[in-house]
Amino acid sequence: MRTGYIKKALSIIYRYMSFLILVPCIVSLCFREYDSIIPFLVASLCAFLLSIIMKDRKGVDLNNIKRIEAFWVTITVWVGVALISAIPYIFFGLSPINALFEATSGITATGATILTDFSLYPKAMFFWRSFSQWLGGMGIIVLFIAILPQFAVAGRQMFFAEASNTTEDKITPRIRQTASGLWKIYLTLTFLEIILLTWFKMPVFDAICNSMSTLSGGGFSPDSNSFCSYDIPIFVWIITAFMFLAGINFTLQYTFLAKKKWTVFFKDEEFRTYVVTIIAFTLMITFALCGEGLANFGNNIREALFQVISVITTTGFASVDFAQWNLRAKIFLFILMFTGASVGSASGGLKLIRILLVLKYLKRQIQQIFHPNGVYLIKLNKKIVPDSVVTQMISFTFFYYCIFLITAIIVILIEKNAIIGVTGAIATLGNVGPAFGAIGPMGSYDCLSTSTKAVFIFNMLIGRLELVPFLAMLHPEFWKLKK
């Protein structure tokens, strides 16, 4: 492990991050909230000082960075950015643990909040919450790969360290072009949503914040009641549509724009599973809400569809207080928290492609019970998936549920509340955001103890990094540093 390579990469990223942190200052000037400029100036200065401290001697060529060094960079960037992002919240009156919780929830696009009274804070802070989600939704590393020529080659190792995929297929021959392509889709959809929301008379500031939180799969809204306060059905439908798009593999969307063929979506097995899952759970929750009759069927199916897409894409918006739904409807939503949407999307969670491969593996094992000599290949999109990849997916799923169980048990023991422990653990690990009980869509994580908040901060970070860098930390070679 060569620290020179790590320090140089960190120095570059923190330097440019220091400029991005200044963006909320524009909002402060627009709304004449001049006092709210200082917190972001201080945070920006801290990031810039870090870049100077990390600056290493010349002669280090980042193109030679190793994968384990890329893991180091990825972990350090996400932890460092979370800490820096917490600085403005401290200036706005939050305690250090609450500031770190809100900052981590933002940058990991989780959407779990500790805020209780939204009237106490300036517009710039709410913009920062959504903007930080937007930066983290596609991936901080992917962002800098897209804009910085220094990562034109070295970015490949960091790209796959940040976003674990089943394969390392690329849209374009160069990883920087891939990252740029993904960000072009991301930017286009964000601006399109802003235009549509403002066209239908949503306040411009709200439209910008809600759009950034939608496409990032984040769920932070400038309104304390999420989407419950926007009592206009067209807003719900627009947000529903863009949450759906945020849950689709951006590689597929890029390919569609390049080839102009809708078939690229329906040829993808994960996309078909995504659509079928949404339809199935929407219908089940709709009928659960209707009970034995079909009263208010139209409203119920709209609310069910919104919440199903919000949860499966781990966005975390709420058009109703689903914590007040009946038990059957809540159970269906709870199950969805364990899925996530497509790999390569802004969604958090386990991802449907992993669930698909695990189910295909189980199917093969059952077939071999009855036909021991049979050869059964696991295929995805009509392509054979190597056993090494299947093993990796099974291992990932196993560790994912292990971390969920361990953290859930820890929180249950701390809080003495099973609902908070179980639903909070999966809501933070899966980057869903709101859970049930006191930490539901109309609740707040502020009521939890400092220890529980620390556990959930850990969950949000490793959930966003998809465990792989975290698992790498458990190997002794990860900690063997040299210049």
N, C-alpha and C positions, 0 to 999 in steps of 0.2 A: 504494500500500500504506500504510494508515494504522495506525501502531503503537498508537494509542490503543485501537482496537477489539481488536487482538490482545492487548494487555496486560490489558484488562478481562476478556476471556474466560478468559485463563490464570489471572488472579488468582482468579476464581470457582472454577475447576476445581481448582486446587492447594489452595485453602482447604478444600474438601470432601474432597479426597483425603487431607489431613492427618488427618481423623477416621477414614477407612477404614483407614489404616495402624495405628491403635490396636486394631483388632479382635483380632489375635493376642495382645494382652496378656491377654485373657480366658482364652485357652488356657494362658498362662503361669501365671495365678492358679489355674486348675483343676488343673493338674499340679504346682503349687508350684515352678515353675521361675522364681523371682523374679528371678534374674540376667538372664533373657532378656527382661525387660520393657524394660530400658534401651535396647537397639538400636532398638526400635520407637518409643519416646518420642523418640529423637534423630531418626529418619527423619521422624516426624510434625512435629517442630519445624522441620526443614529445609523441608518442604513448606509449612508455615504462613508461614515467613519469606519464601519465594518468592512466596507470594500477596500479602504486604505490599509487597514490592519491585515486583511487577508492577502493583499498584493504581494506576490512572491517575485523572486528574481527572474530576470529575463532568460529566455532560452528554453522555456517549457512549452512544448508543442502539444496543445490539447487534442490534436488528432490521434495521439498515441495513448489516450486515456483508456484504462482497463475497465471492465464491467463492474468489478467490485468497488473501484474508485468512483464510478458513476453512481453506485448505490449510496456511497458516503455523501456525495454532492447532493443527491436527491433528498435524503433524510435531513441533512443540515439545512438545505434551502427551505424546506417546508417548516421545520421547527423554528428557524430563524425568522422567516416571514411572519409566522404566527406571533412570535414575541414582539416583533417590530409593529405589527398591526394592532397589538394591544395597547400601545402607547397612547394613541388618541383617546381611547376609551377611558384610560386612567385620568386624563385631563378633563374628561366630561363627567367625572365623579364616580366611576365604577371602582370597586375594590380590585386589587391586582388579580385575584383568582377569577373574578367575574369578567374583568377585562380580557384575560387570556381565554376564558371560555367563549366569550362572544367573538373574539378575533379568530380563534380556531374554528368555530362554527361557521364563520364567514368564509375564510380562505379555503376550507375543505368543502364548501357548498353544502353544509349540513342543514342549517336553518333552525337549529335549536337555540332559543334565546333566553337570556336571564332578565331581559327588560320587563318591567311591569307598568310603568307610567311613561308613555311615549311623549307626553307633552313637556317633559323636562329637558329634552335634548334638541339641538339645532338640526336644520336640514342637512348640513354637511355631514353629520354623523350617520344619518340614515342613508345618504348617498354612499358613504364609505362602506356601510354594511353590504349594500347591493353590489357596489363596484368590486369589493374584495371577493365576493362570491363569483362575480363574472370572471375575474382574473384566475381564480382557482378552478372554475368549472371545467374549462378545457385543459387546464394543467399549466402551472407556472413554468415548468421546464419546457413544455411544448411551445409556450409563448415566446420564450427567449431563443429557442431554436429557430423559430419562424422569423425573428427580426434581427438576429445577430449573426453576422458572417463567421464569427469565431467558432460557432458550433455547427458549421456546415457539414463537417465529418464527425467530429466528436459527439455531436448531438445524438447520433444513433444509439450509443450505449445508454445515455441518459433518458432518451425517449422511451425505451422499453423498460428502464428501471422505474420510471414514474407510472407508466400505464401498461400493466401486464396484459398481454394478449395471448391467445392460444397459438398464434403463429406470428411470424415477423414479416408478414406480407406488407408491401408498401404500395401506395397509390402511384407514386412516381419513383423514378430511379434514385433520386436523392432525398435523404431524410428531411432536409430543410424545405424542399419543395412540398413534401408531404405535410409537414407542420404548417406551412404557409397555406396550403390548400384547405386544411381543416379550419384554420382561423378565418379564411375568407368566407366559408360557409357560416361559421359562428357569427361573424360580424354582420353578414347579410341578413340572417334570420333575426338578429337582435334589432337592427334598424327597421326591418319590415314590421316587427311587432310594435315598436314604438310608434311608427306611422299609423298603424291600424288603431291602436288604443287612443291616440290623440285625435284621430279622425272621428271616432265615436265619443268624443268629449271627455275623455279622462284627462285630469290635470297633467300637464306636460311633465312635471317633476315626478309624479306618481307613475306615469307611463314609462319613463326612463328607468326608474328603480325597479319596477315590477318586471320589465322586459329583461333587464340584466339578471334578475333573480330567477326568471323563468328558464332562459336558455342555458343557464349554468346548472340547472337542477338544484338551486339553492333554497328558495322559498322565503327569504327575508322580504317583508313588505314594509313600506313606510307607515302603514296603518296597523294599529295594535290588534285589530280583529281580522288580519289577513284579508281575504276577499269577501268576508261576510258583510263588510260595510259598503262594498260596491254593489248596490242592489239593482244592477242592470244586467240582464241575461247575456247581452252581446259581449260584455267583458269576460264573462265566465267562459263563453264559447271560444273566444280568441285565445285566452290563456290556455284552455284545454288543448287547442290545436297546436300551440307552440310547445307546450310541455310534451305532447306526443312526439313532435319533431326532435326535441332535445333528447328523447330516449332512443332514437334511431341511430345506428352506427353512422357517424359522420363520413366514414369512408364510402358507404353506400350512397349517401347523398351527393358526395363529390363525383362518384362514378356516374350517377344518374345525370348530373348536369353535363358531364363530359360526353356521355353517349346518347343522352336524350331518350332513354328507354325506361318506362315504368317497370319493365320485367325484372330489372336488376334487384328490385325490392322483393318481389314474390318468388324469385329463385333462391333467395336467402332463407335458410331454414330457421335461423334465429328470429328474423323479422316476422315470419309467419307465426312463430310461437308467441312473439310479442303481441301481435294483433289478436290472436285467438285468446290469449290469457286475459287481455283487457276486456274483450267482449264477454267472455265467460264470467269473470268476476263482477262486471257491471250488471249483468242480468241477475246473478245470484244476490247481490246486495240490493238491487232494485226490488226484487220480490221479497227479500227479507224486510225491507222498509215498508212495503205495501201490506205485509201480513197476509191475511186471507182475502182481502179485497184489493181493488186496483185504484183506490182513491189517490189523487195527486200523482198518478203514474208518470206524467210528463216531468214534473219537478223532481221526483225521486230518481228517474233515470238520468237527468242532467246532473244532479248532485252526486249520484253514484259514479257516473263516468268521470266527473272532475276529480273525485277523491281517489278513484282507482288509478287514474293516470298520474295523479300527484304522488301517490305512494309508490307505484311501481317504478317511476322515474326518479324517485327519492327527492322530489322537489319540495314537498312539505307545505304547499299552499293549502288553505282550507276555505271552501265556500260556505261551509256550515260547521257547527261544532260537532264533529263526528264522535266525540267522546260521549255525546248524549244519545247516540244511536242504540238500538237494541243489541243484545248480546250476539246474535247470529251475524249481523252486519259487521260488528266490531271484530269478530273472529276472522271473517274473510279479509278485512283490511290488515289484521295482524299477520296472517299468512303471507300476504303480499310483501310485507316488510322484509321477508327472507329471500326475496327474489332479485330485485333490481331489473333494469331494462337491458339494452344491448351493450355488448362490449364495444368500445370505441365511441361511446356516447358520453353525454355529460352526467349520466346516471351514476350513482354509487351502488352499493350493494354487491351481492354475490355475482350477478349477471346471469342472464338466461342461458347463455351458451355453455356455461359450466354445468348448470342443472341439466341441460340436454345431454351432455356427454356422460354425466354420471348415470342418468336414466338409461342411456344406450348401453353403458357398461353393465348395469344390472340386468338388462334384457339379455345381453350376451351370456351372462353367468347362468341365468335361468335356462336358456337354450342348451347350454353345455351340460346341464344336469341330465337332460333327457337324451342328448346326443353328444356324448363325451368326445367322440372322434371328429365331430363337425368343426369346420373352420368358419368362424363368424367374424367378419370384419366390421369395425365401427366406422361409419361414414358420416360426414357432415357436408351438406351441399354436394352430394354425390362424389365426394373426394374421401379417400381413405385417411383416417386420422391415426397417426403412429401411436403405438402403445405408450411410448414415453410421454406423449402429450396427454393422453388419457390419465396416466398415472399422476402427472403433474396436477391435472384438474381435480382428481380425487383427493390428493394431498392438500391442495388449496382449500377445498370444501371442508375437509376434516378439521384443519387448523382454524378455519373461519368459525365453525360451530364450537370448537373448543374455547376460543377466545370469548365468544358470546356467552357460553355457559359459565366460564370462570368469572367474567366481569359481572354477569347477572347475579351470581351467588354472592360476590363481594358486596354489591350494592344492596342486595336484600338484607345482608347482615348489618350493613351500616344504617340503612334507612328503616329497617324492619317493615318493609312494604314490598310485597311480591310484585304488584302491578308496576310500580316504579322501577324495580330491579329488572324485571324481564323485558318490559316494553321499552324502557329507557336504554337498556344495553343494546338491543337490536336497532333502535332508532338512531343511536349515535354510531354504532359500528357500521350500519348500512347507510349512514349519512342521510337518513330520512328526515330527521328533525323532530317534529312533534310526535309524542307517543300517546299514552292514555293516562287517566287519573289526573293528578295535579300538574303533570307535565304534558297535558293534552294540547290541542291546537289553540285553545283560549287561555291556557295556563302559562307557566314560566318555570324554568329550571332554577330560578333564584332561590326557591324554597329548599333546595337540597344542601347537604353539608359540603364543606370544602373537600373532604375526601372523595365524595361521590362525584363532584365536579371534576376532580383530577382524573378519576377513572374514565369518565366520559370524554374528557379531552384526549386521553390516550386512545380511546376507541375511535374518535373522529379522525385522528391522524393516521392510524394504521389502516382504518377502513378506506380512507381516501388513497393511500399508497398501495392498497390491495395486498397487504401482508408481506409481499416478496422482500422488500428492503428490510422490513422488521425481522423476518426469518433469517436473512443474511447476517443480521447482528448477532444471532445466536451462535454463529460459527467462530471459533478462535481466530482464524485467519483474518476476519473482518477487522480485528483490533491491532493487527501487526502493522504499525506505522513506521515509515522511514521517509527521509527527505528525498 
